[in-house]
Amino acid sequence: MKPRKIKDNIYWMGSVDWDRRLFDALIPLPDGTSYNAYLIEGSEKTVLIDTVDPSRVGELMAQLENVPKLDYVVSLHAEQDHSGSIHNVLSKYPDAKLITNPKAKGMLMDLLRIPEESFVTVDDGETISLGDKTLKFIYTPWVHWPETMVAYLEEDKILFSCDFFGSHIATTNLFVSDEGRVYEAAKRYYAEVMMPFRSIIKKNLEKLAAYEMAVIAPSHGPVYPRPSFILDAHKDWVEGPPKNLVVLPYISMHNSTKQMVDFLVSSLTEKGVTVEQFNLTVTDIGKLAMALVDAGTIVIGTPTVLAGPHPKAVYAAFLANALRPKAGFLSIIGSYGWGGRTVKILSEMTSNLKAEVIEPVLAKGLPTEADFKALDNLAETIAAKHKEHGFK
């Protein structure tokens, strides 16, 4: 794809990766992704913001073919999907300086073996002049690595946000045209890589609120011509209260746990609580992560395997513990044959969640009437607590 004009002398470069389906050997990419770089031609200096994943370097270098000179290459984030082609760009433009912050400098030297003499480091709030344009650097740590920063083009009011506000979408649209589709992809992106750092991201959002933005240009997904759309979404995901929602990841081996899940879902629904149910044998983990953003309560359903929870339930608990959603309540349901430590193990695995544990319900073998009564009581308790805390 050729460079695409955002505004006069400001261009999108990079690559749209339609076929990639997994990121970091972990994160599903059902809609592909893009690796966005941006070229800014000032009256005196020209800068390239970020590069592309090494697998797509040929496309970026073709786009740079008619760019006679680069004065600066900016690295906002050291992860290789943005930094992995820096060597190629510096080889083409040996006089260009690589601008980043001190922490990213060390990481780029470690990850890519970029020599120290290539770097110019900038402090938080520092600017560089391109002549008629001024680029300001703003530290935004833990979005989603410790060294990340964004760049603000003052005269044009464009925020180059790198991973902040990104979405994994492959599209020919330069600008967001379908906000519903982008909202879902951006929420998935936030859930999978940003949610563990929610309190720090809140501070970063507050920091960026001081800047008037006409455009937000992230490093994945389309460009936002209406920044308030994605800013408001992130504010809700970060600061908004949990919703009247139970997220229920589960697995069942011999139908006992499944019967309990079906009963609990029905009981919660009757009591006005929304449920998102995830069968862990077929679940898209990204969808589960998205649901956790809004969860008021998490209930894990599992049979007992070798005296503990099923490995897939363990993974769901590990995921929730790592992502640290703002859910207020947690419980466990399931079945066992002769004993075990399921509740103890899962409780210990979810210590990062600042959630109140509601009495678990475990059935010996197939659930009995007493077990179904206990599940109904669990649903009643969840509904009452959601109402008490104003979850809507």
MIBA-691796 format. One record per residue (C-alpha): residue in one letter; residue number from 1; x, y, z. Coordinates in steps of 0.05 Angstrom, whole numbers, padded with zeros to 5 digits. Each point is the difference from the previous one (the first is absolute). Layout:
N
(site 'A' NUM (X Y Z)) ...
***
This chain:
392
(site 'M' 1 (00000 00000 00000)) (site 'K' 2 (00025 00070 -00016)) (site 'P' 3 (00007 00056 00051)) (site 'R' 4 (-00067 00033 00016)) (site 'K' 5 (-00011 00073 00016)) (site 'I' 6 (-00029 00019 00067)) (site 'K' 7 (00012 00074 -00007)) (site 'D' 8 (00048 00042 -00041)) (site 'N' 9 (00070 -00028 00010)) (site 'I' 10 (-00024 -00053 00049)) (site 'Y' 11 (-00006 -00071 -00026)) (site 'W' 12 (-00019 -00069 00024)) (site 'M' 13 (00051 -00053 -00017)) (site 'G' 14 (00005 -00072 00021)) (site 'S' 15 (-00035 -00065 -00016)) (site 'V' 16 (-00069 -00031 00005)) (site 'D' 17 (00008 -00073 00022)) (site 'W' 18 (-00064 -00035 -00022)) (site 'D' 19 (00023 -00070 00017)) (site 'R' 20 (00031 00004 00069)) (site 'R' 21 (-00042 -00038 00050)) (site 'L' 22 (00043 -00002 00063)) (site 'F' 23 (00041 00053 00035)) (site 'D' 24 (00057 -00014 00049)) (site 'A' 25 (-00016 -00074 -00011)) (site 'L' 26 (-00059 00013 00047)) (site 'I' 27 (-00052 00051 -00021)) (site 'P' 28 (-00051 -00018 -00054)) (site 'L' 29 (-00007 00048 -00058)) (site 'P' 30 (-00066 -00018 -00033)) (site 'D' 31 (00002 00063 -00044)) (site 'G' 32 (00074 00003 -00015)) (site 'T' 33 (00038 00064 00017)) (site 'S' 34 (00041 00057 -00027)) (site 'Y' 35 (00069 00028 00017)) (site 'N' 36 (-00005 00076 -00007)) (site 'A' 37 (00059 00046 -00010)) (site 'Y' 38 (-00008 00075 -00014)) (site 'L' 39 (00042 00047 -00042)) (site 'I' 40 (00001 00075 00017)) (site 'E' 41 (00034 00048 -00048)) (site 'G' 42 (00016 00065 00034)) (site 'S' 43 (00028 00061 -00035)) (site 'E' 44 (00069 -00017 00028)) (site 'K' 45 (-00001 -00071 00026)) (site 'T' 46 (-00034 -00066 -00018)) (site 'V' 47 (-00018 -00053 00051)) (site 'L' 48 (-00026 -00071 -00002)) (site 'I' 49 (-00040 -00021 00061)) (site 'D' 50 (00009 -00075 00014)) (site 'T' 51 (00013 -00055 -00051)) (site 'V' 52 (-00034 -00067 -00013)) (site 'D' 53 (00004 -00073 00020)) (site 'P' 54 (00062 -00031 -00032)) (site 'S' 55 (-00043 -00046 -00042)) (site 'R' 56 (-00027 00061 -00037)) (site 'V' 57 (00064 00040 -00008)) (site 'G' 58 (00000 -00005 -00076)) (site 'E' 59 (-00065 00040 -00004)) (site 'L' 60 (00026 00056 00044)) (site 'M' 61 (00065 00005 -00038)) (site 'A' 62 (-00038 00005 -00066)) (site 'Q' 63 (-00042 00057 00029)) (site 'L' 64 (00064 00036 00019)) (site 'E' 65 (00030 -00008 -00069)) (site 'N' 66 (-00017 00072 -00021)) (site 'V' 67 (00017 00031 00068)) (site 'P' 68 (00069 00029 -00013)) (site 'K' 69 (00019 00016 00072)) (site 'L' 70 (-00021 -00017 00071)) (site 'D' 71 (00027 00042 00056)) (site 'Y' 72 (-00033 -00039 00056)) (site 'V' 73 (-00031 -00067 00014)) (site 'V' 74 (-00043 -00001 00062)) (site 'S' 75 (-00011 -00063 00041)) (site 'L' 76 (-00060 00009 00046)) (site 'H' 77 (00002 -00073 00024)) (site 'A' 78 (00055 -00052 -00002)) (site 'E' 79 (-00043 -00061 -00016)) (site 'Q' 80 (00021 -00030 -00066)) (site 'D' 81 (-00065 00009 -00038)) (site 'H' 82 (00017 00075 00002)) (site 'S' 83 (00076 00000 00006)) (site 'G' 84 (00020 -00063 -00038)) (site 'S' 85 (00017 00037 -00065)) (site 'I' 86 (00040 00057 00030)) (site 'H' 87 (00066 -00032 -00022)) (site 'N' 88 (-00025 00000 -00072)) (site 'V' 89 (-00021 00072 00002)) (site 'L' 90 (00064 00024 00032)) (site 'S' 91 (00040 -00038 -00052)) (site 'K' 92 (-00036 00038 -00055)) (site 'Y' 93 (00008 00067 00038)) (site 'P' 94 (00066 -00006 00037)) (site 'D' 95 (-00001 00073 00021)) (site 'A' 96 (-00068 -00006 00034)) (site 'K' 97 (-00003 00001 00076)) (site 'L' 98 (-00044 -00047 00039)) (site 'I' 99 (-00042 00038 00050)) (site 'T' 100 (-00028 -00035 00061)) (site 'N' 101 (00000 00005 00076)) (site 'P' 102 (00056 -00026 00044)) (site 'K' 103 (-00038 -00063 00022)) (site 'A' 104 (-00018 -00018 -00071)) (site 'K' 105 (00072 00013 -00022)) (site 'G' 106 (00025 -00055 00047)) (site 'M' 107 (-00054 -00048 -00023)) (site 'L' 108 (00014 00013 -00074)) (site 'M' 109 (00074 -00012 00012)) (site 'D' 110 (-00017 -00066 00035)) (site 'L' 111 (-00054 -00024 -00048)) (site 'L' 112 (00028 00023 -00067)) (site 'R' 113 (00074 00015 00014)) (site 'I' 114 (-00007 00071 -00026)) (site 'P' 115 (00066 00036 00014)) (site 'E' 116 (-00001 00055 00053)) (site 'E' 117 (00026 00053 -00048)) (site 'S' 118 (-00065 -00004 -00041)) (site 'F' 119 (-00043 00028 00057)) (site 'V' 120 (-00025 00067 00022)) (site 'T' 121 (-00042 -00005 00064)) (site 'V' 122 (-00056 00047 00019)) (site 'D' 123 (-00031 00017 00067)) (site 'D' 124 (-00074 00001 00017)) (site 'G' 125 (-00029 00062 -00032)) (site 'E' 126 (00060 00015 -00044)) (site 'T' 127 (-00010 00025 -00071)) (site 'I' 128 (00038 -00002 -00065)) (site 'S' 129 (-00010 00050 -00057)) (site 'L' 130 (-00011 -00023 -00071)) (site 'G' 131 (-00001 00072 -00023)) (site 'D' 132 (-00073 00017 -00009)) (site 'K' 133 (-00022 -00058 00044)) (site 'T' 134 (00015 -00018 00073)) (site 'L' 135 (-00001 -00070 00027)) (site 'K' 136 (-00009 -00008 00075)) (site 'F' 137 (00014 -00065 00038)) (site 'I' 138 (-00044 -00021 00058)) (site 'Y' 139 (00018 -00060 00044)) (site 'T' 140 (-00058 -00049 00007)) (site 'P' 141 (00031 -00059 00038)) (site 'W' 142 (-00032 -00068 00002)) (site 'V' 143 (-00039 00008 -00063)) (site 'H' 144 (00018 -00056 -00001)) (site 'W' 145 (00075 -00003 00014)) (site 'P' 146 (00037 00044 00050)) (site 'E' 147 (00036 00042 -00052)) (site 'T' 148 (-00059 00021 -00044)) (site 'M' 149 (-00013 00072 -00020)) (site 'V' 150 (-00043 00038 -00050)) (site 'A' 151 (00015 00058 -00046)) (site 'Y' 152 (-00043 00062 -00011)) (site 'L' 153 (00006 00042 -00063)) (site 'E' 154 (-00017 00068 00029)) (site 'E' 155 (-00019 00040 -00062)) (site 'D' 156 (-00045 -00054 -00029)) (site 'K' 157 (-00026 -00026 00067)) (site 'I' 158 (00015 -00073 -00018)) (site 'L' 159 (00016 -00050 00054)) (site 'F' 160 (00044 -00058 -00023)) (site 'S' 161 (-00020 -00048 00054)) (site 'C' 162 (00037 -00065 -00017)) (site 'D' 163 (-00035 -00058 00037)) (site 'F' 164 (-00044 00048 00039)) (site 'F' 165 (-00070 00000 -00032)) (site 'G' 166 (00020 -00054 -00050)) (site 'S' 167 (-00044 -00053 -00031)) (site 'H' 168 (00020 -00064 -00036)) (site 'I' 169 (-00037 00008 -00066)) (site 'A' 170 (00022 -00010 -00072)) (site 'T' 171 (-00037 00050 -00043)) (site 'T' 172 (00010 00042 -00061)) (site 'N' 173 (-00032 00059 00036)) (site 'L' 174 (00051 00051 00022)) (site 'F' 175 (-00049 00032 00048)) (site 'V' 176 (-00052 -00033 00046)) (site 'S' 177 (-00064 -00008 -00040)) (site 'D' 178 (-00037 -00052 00041)) (site 'E' 179 (00005 00021 00073)) (site 'G' 180 (-00038 -00061 00024)) (site 'R' 181 (00050 -00048 -00031)) (site 'V' 182 (00060 00040 00025)) (site 'Y' 183 (-00030 00006 00070)) (site 'E' 184 (-00002 -00075 00007)) (site 'A' 185 (00071 -00009 -00027)) (site 'A' 186 (00027 00056 00044)) (site 'K' 187 (-00035 -00029 00061)) (site 'R' 188 (00031 -00068 -00015)) (site 'Y' 189 (00068 00034 -00007)) (site 'Y' 190 (-00009 00037 00066)) (site 'A' 191 (-00023 -00063 00036)) (site 'E' 192 (00057 -00043 -00024)) (site 'V' 193 (00059 00047 00011)) (site 'M' 194 (-00020 00063 00038)) (site 'M' 195 (-00049 -00021 00054)) (site 'P' 196 (00053 -00025 00050)) (site 'F' 197 (00027 00072 00003)) (site 'R' 198 (-00068 00033 00008)) (site 'S' 199 (00020 00048 00056)) (site 'I' 200 (00061 00024 -00038)) (site 'I' 201 (-00040 00008 -00064)) (site 'K' 202 (-00049 00043 00038)) (site 'K' 203 (00057 00047 00016)) (site 'N' 204 (00023 00000 -00072)) (site 'L' 205 (-00070 00018 -00024)) (site 'E' 206 (-00001 00057 00050)) (site 'K' 207 (00068 00023 -00025)) (site 'L' 208 (-00023 00000 -00073)) (site 'A' 209 (-00064 00038 00017)) (site 'A' 210 (00041 00064 -00001)) (site 'Y' 211 (00010 -00007 -00075)) (site 'E' 212 (-00049 00020 -00054)) (site 'M' 213 (-00004 -00057 -00050)) (site 'A' 214 (-00026 00004 -00071)) (site 'V' 215 (00024 -00070 -00018)) (site 'I' 216 (00028 -00060 00037)) (site 'A' 217 (00046 -00043 -00042)) (site 'P' 218 (00015 -00067 00034)) (site 'S' 219 (00050 -00053 -00021)) (site 'H' 220 (-00053 -00054 -00011)) (site 'G' 221 (-00066 00009 -00035)) (site 'P' 222 (-00031 00061 -00035)) (site 'V' 223 (00010 00073 00018)) (site 'Y' 224 (-00052 00036 00043)) (site 'P' 225 (-00027 00064 -00031)) (site 'R' 226 (-00046 00006 00060)) (site 'P' 227 (00045 -00010 00060)) (site 'S' 228 (-00055 00008 00052)) (site 'F' 229 (-00029 -00067 -00023)) (site 'I' 230 (00061 -00040 00022)) (site 'L' 231 (00018 00045 00059)) (site 'D' 232 (-00069 -00008 00030)) (site 'A' 233 (00002 -00075 -00011)) (site 'H' 234 (00066 -00007 00037)) (site 'K' 235 (-00024 00045 00056)) (site 'D' 236 (-00061 -00046 00010)) (site 'W' 237 (00042 -00064 -00003)) (site 'V' 238 (00050 00028 00050)) (site 'E' 239 (-00043 00040 00048)) (site 'G' 240 (-00072 -00022 -00011)) (site 'P' 241 (-00033 -00045 00052)) (site 'P' 242 (-00009 -00074 -00014)) (site 'K' 243 (-00065 -00018 -00035)) (site 'N' 244 (-00057 -00045 00023)) (site 'L' 245 (00036 -00058 -00034)) (site 'V' 246 (00024 -00068 00020)) (site 'V' 247 (00057 -00029 -00041)) (site 'L' 248 (-00001 -00076 00005)) (site 'P' 249 (00058 -00039 -00031)) (site 'Y' 250 (-00010 -00074 00011)) (site 'I' 251 (00017 -00070 -00023)) (site 'S' 252 (-00038 -00066 00013)) (site 'M' 253 (00026 -00071 -00008)) (site 'H' 254 (-00061 -00043 00016)) (site 'N' 255 (-00057 00051 -00001)) (site 'S' 256 (-00005 00012 00075)) (site 'T' 257 (00033 00069 -00004)) (site 'K' 258 (-00039 00016 -00064)) (site 'Q' 259 (-00066 -00013 00036)) (site 'M' 260 (00021 00047 00055)) (site 'V' 261 (00021 00053 -00050)) (site 'D' 262 (-00066 -00005 -00038)) (site 'F' 263 (-00040 00006 00065)) (site 'L' 264 (00041 00060 00025)) (site 'V' 265 (-00005 00037 -00066)) (site 'S' 266 (-00076 -00010 -00001)) (site 'S' 267 (-00007 00022 00073)) (site 'L' 268 (00043 00062 -00010)) (site 'T' 269 (-00039 00019 -00063)) (site 'E' 270 (-00066 -00006 00038)) (site 'K' 271 (00028 00048 00052)) (site 'G' 272 (00019 00052 -00051)) (site 'V' 273 (00075 -00014 -00005)) (site 'T' 274 (00033 -00004 -00068)) (site 'V' 275 (00046 -00060 -00010)) (site 'E' 276 (00056 -00012 -00051)) (site 'Q' 277 (00015 -00075 00000)) (site 'F' 278 (00065 -00028 -00028)) (site 'N' 279 (00011 -00074 -00013)) (site 'L' 280 (00076 -00004 00007)) (site 'T' 281 (00007 -00056 -00050)) (site 'V' 282 (-00020 00047 -00057)) (site 'T' 283 (00008 00070 00029)) (site 'D' 284 (00036 00056 -00036)) (site 'I' 285 (00043 00025 00059)) (site 'G' 286 (-00003 00070 -00028)) (site 'K' 287 (-00076 00000 00006)) (site 'L' 288 (00006 -00023 00072)) (site 'A' 289 (00050 00056 00014)) (site 'M' 290 (-00049 00050 -00030)) (site 'A' 291 (-00056 -00024 00044)) (site 'L' 292 (00044 00007 00062)) (site 'V' 293 (00006 00075 -00013)) (site 'D' 294 (-00072 00010 00022)) (site 'A' 295 (-00011 -00059 00047)) (site 'G' 296 (-00034 00014 00067)) (site 'T' 297 (00011 -00073 00021)) (site 'I' 298 (00043 -00056 -00025)) (site 'V' 299 (-00023 -00072 00011)) (site 'I' 300 (00047 -00056 -00020)) (site 'G' 301 (-00031 -00068 -00015)) (site 'T' 302 (00043 -00062 00004)) (site 'P' 303 (00000 -00074 00014)) (site 'T' 304 (00054 -00029 00045)) (site 'V' 305 (00060 -00032 -00034)) (site 'L' 306 (00054 -00035 00041)) (site 'A' 307 (-00024 00036 00063)) (site 'G' 308 (00000 00069 -00032)) (site 'P' 309 (-00035 00042 -00053)) (site 'H' 310 (00001 -00019 -00073)) (site 'P' 311 (00061 00029 -00036)) (site 'K' 312 (-00043 00044 -00045)) (site 'A' 313 (-00034 00029 00061)) (site 'V' 314 (00069 00013 00029)) (site 'Y' 315 (00017 00038 -00063)) (site 'A' 316 (-00063 00042 00005)) (site 'A' 317 (00017 00016 00073)) (site 'F' 318 (00071 00017 -00019)) (site 'L' 319 (-00025 00046 -00056)) (site 'A' 320 (-00048 00037 00046)) (site 'N' 321 (00054 00007 00053)) (site 'A' 322 (00050 00027 -00051)) (site 'L' 323 (-00049 00049 -00033)) (site 'R' 324 (-00026 00026 00067)) (site 'P' 325 (-00070 00022 -00021)) (site 'K' 326 (-00041 00044 00046)) (site 'A' 327 (-00051 -00054 00018)) (site 'G' 328 (-00027 00007 00070)) (site 'F' 329 (-00017 -00073 00014)) (site 'L' 330 (00026 -00070 -00014)) (site 'S' 331 (-00027 -00070 00009)) (site 'I' 332 (00012 -00072 -00021)) (site 'I' 333 (-00048 -00055 -00018)) (site 'G' 334 (00013 -00071 -00022)) (site 'S' 335 (00001 -00074 00018)) (site 'Y' 336 (00045 -00053 00029)) (site 'G' 337 (00001 -00075 00008)) (site 'W' 338 (00032 -00012 00067)) (site 'G' 339 (00036 00063 00023)) (site 'G' 340 (00052 00051 -00019)) (site 'R' 341 (00028 00071 00008)) (site 'T' 342 (-00035 00035 -00057)) (site 'V' 343 (-00025 00061 00039)) (site 'K' 344 (00066 00009 00037)) (site 'I' 345 (00041 -00003 -00063)) (site 'L' 346 (-00043 00048 -00041)) (site 'S' 347 (-00006 00048 00059)) (site 'E' 348 (00075 00003 00007)) (site 'M' 349 (00008 00010 -00075)) (site 'T' 350 (-00045 00061 -00002)) (site 'S' 351 (00033 00040 00056)) (site 'N' 352 (00010 00061 -00046)) (site 'L' 353 (-00075 00009 -00006)) (site 'K' 354 (-00026 00049 00051)) (site 'A' 355 (-00066 -00038 00001)) (site 'E' 356 (-00044 -00025 00056)) (site 'V' 357 (-00005 -00076 -00003)) (site 'I' 358 (-00072 -00025 00003)) (site 'E' 359 (-00010 -00070 00029)) (site 'P' 360 (00017 -00052 -00054)) (site 'V' 361 (-00047 -00057 -00018)) (site 'L' 362 (00032 -00069 -00012)) (site 'A' 363 (-00042 -00062 -00013)) (site 'K' 364 (00022 -00071 00013)) (site 'G' 365 (-00015 -00036 -00065)) (site 'L' 366 (-00064 00023 -00034)) (site 'P' 367 (-00031 00061 00033)) (site 'T' 368 (-00057 -00013 00048)) (site 'E' 369 (-00060 00042 00018)) (site 'A' 370 (00041 00028 00057)) (site 'D' 371 (00054 00021 -00049)) (site 'F' 372 (-00050 00033 -00046)) (site 'K' 373 (-00028 00037 00060)) (site 'A' 374 (00070 00024 00018)) (site 'L' 375 (00010 00024 -00072)) (site 'D' 376 (-00066 00038 00004)) (site 'N' 377 (00024 00032 00065)) (site 'L' 378 (00066 00018 -00035)) (site 'A' 379 (-00038 00034 -00056)) (site 'E' 380 (-00043 00037 00051)) (site 'T' 381 (00062 00024 00037)) (site 'I' 382 (00034 00023 -00064)) (site 'A' 383 (-00062 00038 -00023)) (site 'A' 384 (-00007 00033 00068)) (site 'K' 385 (00073 00021 00003)) (site 'H' 386 (-00002 00028 -00071)) (site 'K' 387 (-00061 00041 00019)) (site 'E' 388 (00031 00022 00066)) (site 'H' 389 (00062 00025 -00037)) (site 'G' 390 (-00039 00034 -00056)) (site 'F' 391 (00024 -00045 -00057)) (site 'K' 392 (-00044 00014 -00061)) 
***
